[in-house]
Amino acid sequence: MRTPVLLSTVAALALGLALPGLAAAQDAAGAPPAPVLDIVRRATDLPPPITTVGPRHHIVNLETTEVIGQVEDGTTFTYWTYNNRVPGPFVRVRVGDTVEVNMTNAADNAMMHNVDFHAVTGPGGGAAATAANPGETKSFTFKALAPGLYVYHCATPMVSQHIANGMYGLILVEPEGGLPAVDHEFYVMQGELYTEEEMGTPGLLTESVEHLMNEQPTYYVMNGAFKALTGDNALQAEVGDTARIYFGVGGPNKISSFHVIGEIFDHVYRDASLTSPPITDVQTVLVPPGGATVVELKFEVPGSYIMV
């Protein structure tokens, strides 16, 4: 019988879980309550490795939305998202592939949005081509020229505000031949929420540009919300399994010292460079805002582990 292993998240302020939203927010004018969404992206929500022979043409459809999501039980926030989740969808291509991006700014949004892919070679990473007012759809196409794991994010001014509110994700450009096989792959991103109210205040929180500019987050979050990757959402494996974690930092301000308490990373693709040999036996990986890393580990001892 195989023995389970659980990885869950924690942080000094908060890294964490959003429960499905049954509560609702009421605005000051007494309008009907808006629905509260579960904006958490599950760590297992990513496409499998590419197996088809290339070159390939990928179509990436993104919708930018401004929605009320649950930060923690009884506490909500107005997130700005790609496809109603934080982080946005995990995009997976292979070097040499063509990527067509269609970005729709939902008609009921208040803000202009766009998307900047760090995997794009060319000015702006697609930001200018996709700048869309509410109700508009903009498109562009690029060729994935360099393998690696890259951040994408909204680059509409004030850029840090759009990122802090949830507009970030990862795109993986696999090298030729792909990556070595593992038993599990996971998608995890760290972000920050800046609010006028203190952590744990019930009701709809108010974003704070002042705290954002002063780099004073109310919450650190993994995959969008408080305790997002705990309980049923924890990363699960069995003793003897190998796992690869695609980890990025949306930011916009804080560095991550990425570490699994009680484990050692067997392989680390430093700065998410997939064409350089990985370094081995690493305890902690520093990842800057707008950066990423790829780590691999084998679970040899059963139990529950904390990922920070």
Secondary structure, DSSP 8 states (H G I E B T S, - for coil): ---EEEEEE--SS--B-------EE--TT----EEEE--B--TT-S-----S-S--EEEEEEEEEEEEEEEETTEEEEEEEETTBBS---EEEETT-EEEEEEEE-TT-SS-B--EETT--SGGGGHHHH-B-TT-EEEEEEE--S-EEEEEE--SSSHHHHHHTT-EEEEEEE-TT-----SEEEEEEEEEE-BSS-TT-SEE--B-HHHHHTT--SEEEETTBBTTTSGGGSEEEETT-EEEEEEEEEESS--EEE-EET--EEEEEGGG-SSS--EEEES-EEE-TT-EEEEEEE--S-EEEEE-
